[in-house]
Amino acid sequence: MEEGEPRGGLSPQEWLARFQDSAEAKLRDQFSSEEDAGSLSSLAFEEREDGVWGIATFSMCSVQGVTFIRSQRVMPDLSSEWDPDFAAMLFETHLIEWFYVDAKRKPPDSSGRVRN
C-alpha cells in the first residue's frame, strides 16, 4: 500500500462511498438514540489542498434553531489507518463528543450556525 492510499485495497472512491454509507447510517442511529435527539441534514465531502474532508451538518432538538457543522479530514487521516466502517464509527464518535463538550455551549453565528 502506498502512502496515502486507503486501507484494505479499495480505491479512494470506493473507500469514500463505503465510509459515507456507514457514517450516515451510524449518525442517523446515534442521533435518534441521543437524549437530545437530533437529525443529520447532510454528510458531504470536500477536496482541499491537504486531503478530503467530511462535513456533517446536523441539528439537535435541545438547541432549537441552530445548525451544527463539523468537518474532519477523512483522507488520509482515517483512510490510511482504518477500514471505512471503523473510520465511520470514529467520525461519529468525534462528532458526538464535539457536540456535547464544545458545540452545545457555543453561541451560533448570525446565520444560526455553530462550526468547529
MDAnalysis code that builds the backbone (N, CA, C; Angstrom):
import MDAnalysis as mda
import numpy as np

u = mda.Universe.empty(348, n_residues=116, atom_resindex=np.repeat(np.arange(116), 3), trajectory=True)
u.add_TopologyAttr("name", ["N", "CA", "C"] * 116)
u.add_TopologyAttr("resid", np.arange(1, 117))
u.add_TopologyAttr("resname", ["MET", "GLU", "GLU", "GLY", "GLU", "PRO", "ARG", "GLY", "GLY", "LEU", "SER", "PRO", "GLN", "GLU", "TRP", "LEU", "ALA", "ARG", "PHE", "GLN", "ASP", "SER", "ALA", "GLU", "ALA", "LYS", "LEU", "ARG", "ASP", "GLN", "PHE", "SER", "SER", "GLU", "GLU", "ASP", "ALA", "GLY", "SER", "LEU", "SER", "SER", "LEU", "ALA", "PHE", "GLU", "GLU", "ARG", "GLU", "ASP", "GLY", "VAL", "TRP", "GLY", "ILE", "ALA", "THR", "PHE", "SER", "MET", "CYS", "SER", "VAL", "GLN", "GLY", "VAL", "THR", "PHE", "ILE", "ARG", "SER", "GLN", "ARG", "VAL", "MET", "PRO", "ASP", "LEU", "SER", "SER", "GLU", "TRP", "ASP", "PRO", "ASP", "PHE", "ALA", "ALA", "MET", "LEU", "PHE", "GLU", "THR", "HIS", "LEU", "ILE", "GLU", "TRP", "PHE", "TYR", "VAL", "ASP", "ALA", "LYS", "ARG", "LYS", "PRO", "PRO", "ASP", "SER", "SER", "GLY", "ARG", "VAL", "ARG", "ASN"])
u.atoms.positions = np.array([
    [0.851, -1.184, 0.000],
    [0.000, 0.000, 0.000],
    [0.891, 1.239, 0.000],
    [0.663, 2.125, -0.940],
    [1.413, 3.370, -0.995],
    [0.884, 4.324, 0.062],
    [1.762, 5.225, 0.496],
    [1.372, 6.206, 1.490],
    [0.192, 7.033, 0.984],
    [-0.811, 7.201, 1.828],
    [-1.980, 7.993, 1.475],
    [-3.101, 7.207, 0.827],
    [-2.825, 5.964, 0.407],
    [-3.885, 5.144, -0.191],
    [-4.759, 4.567, 0.910],
    [-6.027, 4.362, 0.619],
    [-6.929, 3.801, 1.625],
    [-6.536, 2.381, 2.028],
    [-6.818, 2.064, 3.252],
    [-6.561, 0.731, 3.791],
    [-7.538, -0.263, 3.170],
    [-7.098, -1.497, 3.001],
    [-7.981, -2.558, 2.547],
    [-8.030, -2.763, 1.048],
    [-7.146, -2.101, 0.306],
    [-7.091, -2.310, -1.128],
    [-8.214, -1.663, -1.923],
    [-8.953, -0.764, -1.313],
    [-10.029, -0.061, -2.011],
    [-9.470, 1.171, -2.712],
    [-10.111, 1.548, -3.800],
    [-9.754, 2.819, -4.429],
    [-10.259, 3.944, -3.520],
    [-9.720, 5.145, -3.658],
    [-10.227, 6.257, -2.847],
    [-11.740, 6.459, -2.994],
    [-12.268, 6.313, -4.196],
    [-13.708, 6.494, -4.417],
    [-14.512, 5.394, -3.717],
    [-14.020, 4.151, -3.780],
    [-14.711, 3.045, -3.101],
    [-14.682, 3.244, -1.586],
    [-13.519, 3.638, -1.075],
    [-13.394, 3.854, 0.363],
    [-14.359, 4.947, 0.820],
    [-14.388, 6.079, 0.094],
    [-15.285, 7.182, 0.471],
    [-16.755, 6.773, 0.394],
    [-17.124, 6.012, -0.615],
    [-18.521, 5.571, -0.754],
    [-18.922, 4.686, 0.423],
    [-18.071, 3.743, 0.781],
    [-18.372, 2.864, 1.926],
    [-18.381, 3.653, 3.228],
    [-17.424, 4.570, 3.362],
    [-17.371, 5.418, 4.547],
    [-18.657, 6.238, 4.669],
    [-19.093, 6.851, 3.581],
    [-20.289, 7.683, 3.619],
    [-21.520, 6.867, 3.992],
    [-21.695, 5.705, 3.360],
    [-22.845, 4.850, 3.686],
    [-22.847, 4.482, 5.164],
    [-21.704, 4.068, 5.652],
    [-21.603, 3.637, 7.045],
    [-21.772, 4.817, 8.006],
    [-21.114, 5.930, 7.717],
    [-21.196, 7.097, 8.599],
    [-22.609, 7.658, 8.667],
    [-23.287, 7.748, 7.523],
    [-24.660, 8.263, 7.533],
    [-25.562, 7.363, 8.368],
    [-25.446, 6.059, 8.213],
    [-26.274, 5.131, 8.990],
    [-25.963, 5.244, 10.480],
    [-24.688, 5.286, 10.833],
    [-24.293, 5.383, 12.239],
    [-24.777, 6.701, 12.858],
    [-24.623, 7.796, 12.121],
    [-25.050, 9.091, 12.655],
    [-26.563, 9.157, 12.823],
    [-27.304, 8.658, 11.856],
    [-28.772, 8.668, 11.985],
    [-29.221, 7.830, 13.181],
    [-28.620, 6.656, 13.354],
    [-28.950, 5.813, 14.512],
    [-28.584, 6.503, 15.818],
    [-27.389, 7.085, 15.862],
    [-26.928, 7.755, 17.074],
    [-27.814, 8.945, 17.415],
    [-28.136, 9.769, 16.427],
    [-28.976, 10.932, 16.688],
    [-30.356, 10.518, 17.190],
    [-30.902, 9.454, 16.682],
    [-32.239, 9.027, 17.114],
    [-32.222, 8.466, 18.534],
    [-31.054, 8.030, 19.012],
    [-30.989, 7.450, 20.353],
    [-30.441, 8.416, 21.398],
    [-29.940, 9.559, 20.992],
    [-29.400, 10.541, 21.938],
    [-30.518, 11.162, 22.765],
    [-30.193, 11.499, 24.003],
    [-31.146, 12.169, 24.883],
    [-31.614, 13.483, 24.258],
    [-30.693, 14.173, 23.578],
    [-31.009, 15.448, 22.941],
    [-31.722, 15.269, 21.605],
    [-31.771, 14.076, 21.096],
    [-32.388, 13.748, 19.793],
    [-32.003, 14.761, 18.720],
    [-31.553, 14.258, 17.625],
    [-31.124, 15.133, 16.549],
    [-31.355, 14.502, 15.200],
    [-30.940, 15.212, 14.176],
    [-31.077, 14.663, 12.831],
    [-29.923, 15.149, 11.957],
    [-29.472, 14.245, 11.104],
    [-28.414, 14.545, 10.159],
    [-29.034, 15.183, 8.923],
    [-28.564, 16.358, 8.576],
    [-29.040, 17.016, 7.356],
    [-28.253, 16.548, 6.151],
    [-26.920, 16.478, 6.308],
    [-26.094, 16.035, 5.187],
    [-24.717, 15.611, 5.664],
    [-24.103, 14.768, 4.850],
    [-22.704, 14.407, 5.003],
    [-22.093, 14.564, 3.618],
    [-21.260, 15.566, 3.484],
    [-20.653, 15.878, 2.180],
    [-19.143, 15.775, 2.288],
    [-18.503, 15.713, 1.137],
    [-17.047, 15.667, 1.089],
    [-16.531, 16.848, 0.294],
    [-15.385, 17.337, 0.727],
    [-14.761, 18.470, 0.051],
    [-13.278, 18.181, -0.111],
    [-12.812, 18.245, -1.347],
    [-11.378, 18.080, -1.597],
    [-10.701, 19.406, -1.328],
    [-9.704, 19.342, -0.455],
    [-8.913, 20.514, -0.132],
    [-7.456, 20.204, -0.431],
    [-6.630, 21.204, -0.293],
    [-5.205, 21.045, -0.558],
    [-4.576, 19.931, 0.275],
    [-5.062, 19.740, 1.491],
    [-4.451, 18.773, 2.406],
    [-5.207, 17.448, 2.511],
    [-6.181, 17.206, 1.642],
    [-6.897, 15.932, 1.676],
    [-8.392, 16.107, 1.453],
    [-9.119, 15.056, 1.781],
    [-10.574, 15.066, 1.645],
    [-11.183, 15.201, 3.036],
    [-12.080, 16.146, 3.169],
    [-12.733, 16.424, 4.448],
    [-14.196, 15.980, 4.386],
    [-14.660, 15.368, 5.464],
    [-16.069, 15.044, 5.626],
    [-16.727, 16.168, 6.399],
    [-17.856, 16.646, 5.915],
    [-18.546, 17.773, 6.547],
    [-19.962, 17.331, 6.883],
    [-20.234, 17.197, 8.177],
    [-21.559, 16.778, 8.643],
    [-22.332, 18.005, 9.097],
    [-23.553, 18.118, 8.626],
    [-24.459, 19.194, 9.018],
    [-25.623, 18.528, 9.737],
    [-25.919, 19.007, 10.951],
    [-26.961, 18.365, 11.747],
    [-27.618, 19.353, 12.700],
    [-28.720, 18.939, 13.266],
    [-29.415, 19.752, 14.274],
    [-29.748, 18.854, 15.458],
    [-29.953, 19.486, 16.600],
    [-30.309, 18.757, 17.816],
    [-31.518, 19.439, 18.447],
    [-32.466, 18.633, 18.895],
    [-33.710, 19.180, 19.456],
    [-33.464, 20.049, 20.684],
    [-32.414, 19.758, 21.441],
    [-32.143, 20.514, 22.664],
    [-31.631, 21.931, 22.384],
    [-31.246, 22.208, 21.156],
    [-30.743, 23.528, 20.790],
    [-31.520, 23.973, 19.554],
    [-32.729, 24.422, 19.760],
    [-33.637, 24.780, 18.680],
    [-33.094, 25.919, 17.823],
    [-33.288, 25.787, 16.520],
    [-32.950, 26.847, 15.592],
    [-31.473, 26.966, 15.258],
    [-30.654, 26.009, 15.708],
    [-29.215, 26.066, 15.448],
    [-28.826, 24.898, 14.551],
    [-27.999, 25.177, 13.563],
    [-27.434, 24.152, 12.691],
    [-25.976, 23.986, 13.081],
    [-25.576, 22.741, 13.296],
    [-24.198, 22.431, 13.653],
    [-23.489, 21.871, 12.431],
    [-22.256, 22.333, 12.224],
    [-21.467, 21.885, 11.084],
    [-20.088, 21.490, 11.613],
    [-19.777, 20.210, 11.453],
    [-18.466, 19.729, 11.898],
    [-17.731, 19.118, 10.720],
    [-16.481, 19.550, 10.542],
    [-15.659, 18.988, 9.472],
    [-14.449, 18.288, 10.078],
    [-14.063, 17.218, 9.407],
    [-12.904, 16.435, 9.844],
    [-12.237, 15.850, 8.606],
    [-10.933, 15.880, 8.586],
    [-10.217, 15.293, 7.450],
    [-10.314, 13.783, 7.548],
    [-10.843, 13.177, 6.488],
    [-11.003, 11.728, 6.477],
    [-9.978, 11.032, 5.589],
    [-9.488, 11.733, 4.585],
    [-8.432, 11.172, 3.739],
    [-7.275, 12.144, 3.746],
    [-6.122, 11.764, 4.170],
    [-5.692, 10.413, 4.506],
    [-5.810, 10.054, 5.981],
    [-6.224, 10.964, 6.855],
    [-6.173, 10.709, 8.296],
    [-6.836, 9.401, 8.711],
    [-8.085, 9.210, 8.349],
    [-8.793, 7.991, 8.743],
    [-8.580, 6.864, 7.742],
    [-8.510, 7.193, 6.464],
    [-8.467, 6.164, 5.428],
    [-7.173, 5.371, 5.414],
    [-6.073, 5.985, 5.830],
    [-4.800, 5.273, 5.774],
    [-4.644, 4.288, 6.926],
    [-5.424, 4.456, 7.983],
    [-5.298, 3.595, 9.163],
    [-6.464, 2.635, 9.373],
    [-7.650, 2.980, 8.888],
    [-8.843, 2.234, 9.262],
    [-9.668, 1.846, 8.048],
    [-10.386, 0.747, 8.187],
    [-11.338, 0.388, 7.141],
    [-12.502, 1.377, 7.212],
    [-13.303, 1.488, 6.165],
    [-14.352, 2.524, 6.113],
    [-15.365, 2.442, 7.259],
    [-15.729, 1.236, 7.684],
    [-16.731, 1.103, 8.746],
    [-16.198, 1.573, 10.097],
    [-14.962, 1.202, 10.421],
    [-14.377, 1.648, 11.681],
    [-14.115, 3.149, 11.642],
    [-13.649, 3.640, 10.512],
    [-13.419, 5.076, 10.362],
    [-14.727, 5.854, 10.545],
    [-15.828, 5.305, 10.036],
    [-17.135, 5.956, 10.201],
    [-17.530, 6.005, 11.672],
    [-17.219, 4.947, 12.417],
    [-17.510, 4.930, 13.845],
    [-16.687, 5.993, 14.573],
    [-15.416, 6.146, 14.187],
    [-14.588, 7.194, 14.790],
    [-15.132, 8.585, 14.461],
    [-15.522, 8.800, 13.217],
    [-16.088, 10.077, 12.783],
    [-17.330, 10.406, 13.614],
    [-18.200, 9.432, 13.775],
    [-19.428, 9.609, 14.560],
    [-19.086, 9.926, 16.018],
    [-18.155, 9.187, 16.598],
    [-17.759, 9.406, 17.992],
    [-17.193, 10.808, 18.185],
    [-16.324, 11.233, 17.276],
    [-15.737, 12.574, 17.376],
    [-16.805, 13.657, 17.244],
    [-17.768, 13.453, 16.361],
    [-18.836, 14.429, 16.158],
    [-19.706, 14.557, 17.414],
    [-20.127, 13.442, 17.978],
    [-20.984, 13.470, 19.178],
    [-20.222, 14.076, 20.356],
    [-18.967, 13.701, 20.509],
    [-18.155, 14.268, 21.586],
    [-18.031, 15.784, 21.411],
    [-17.770, 16.237, 20.173],
    [-17.665, 17.675, 19.913],
    [-18.964, 18.383, 20.288],
    [-20.102, 17.797, 19.942],
    [-21.379, 18.431, 20.261],
    [-21.517, 18.618, 21.771],
    [-21.307, 17.554, 22.543],
    [-21.535, 17.629, 23.988],
    [-20.470, 18.422, 24.736],
    [-19.230, 18.382, 24.306],
    [-18.144, 19.034, 25.027],
    [-18.007, 20.500, 24.642],
    [-18.262, 20.820, 23.381],
    [-17.936, 22.150, 22.893],
    [-19.115, 22.871, 22.227],
    [-19.634, 22.290, 21.165],
    [-20.590, 22.991, 20.300],
    [-21.879, 23.395, 20.999],
    [-22.384, 22.547, 21.853],
    [-23.656, 22.803, 22.544],
    [-23.597, 24.092, 23.365],
    [-22.409, 24.448, 23.800],
    [-22.230, 25.612, 24.669],
    [-21.876, 26.890, 23.913],
    [-21.571, 26.756, 22.628],
    [-21.170, 27.927, 21.833],
    [-22.397, 28.668, 21.317],
    [-22.322, 29.990, 21.280],
    [-23.410, 30.737, 20.645],
    [-23.300, 30.599, 19.124],
    [-24.423, 30.518, 18.454],
    [-24.376, 30.435, 16.987],
    [-23.954, 31.768, 16.383],
    [-23.456, 31.709, 15.145],
    [-23.128, 32.944, 14.429],
    [-24.431, 33.607, 13.983],
    [-24.331, 34.677, 13.239],
    [-25.508, 35.443, 12.835],
    [-26.448, 34.658, 11.931],
    [-25.944, 33.590, 11.306],
    [-26.798, 32.763, 10.450],
    [-27.354, 31.532, 11.177],
    [-27.137, 31.467, 12.502],
    [-27.683, 30.365, 13.283],
    [-26.863, 29.083, 13.211],
    [-25.569, 29.219, 12.914],
    [-24.704, 28.043, 12.769],
    [-23.586, 28.035, 13.787],
    [-23.204, 26.815, 14.181],
    [-22.026, 26.598, 15.018],
    [-21.127, 25.642, 14.247],
    [-19.874, 26.046, 14.092],
    [-18.900, 25.230, 13.343],
    [-17.699, 24.921, 14.241],
    [-17.026, 23.809, 13.890],
    [-15.772, 23.518, 14.602],
    [-14.620, 24.205, 13.910],
])
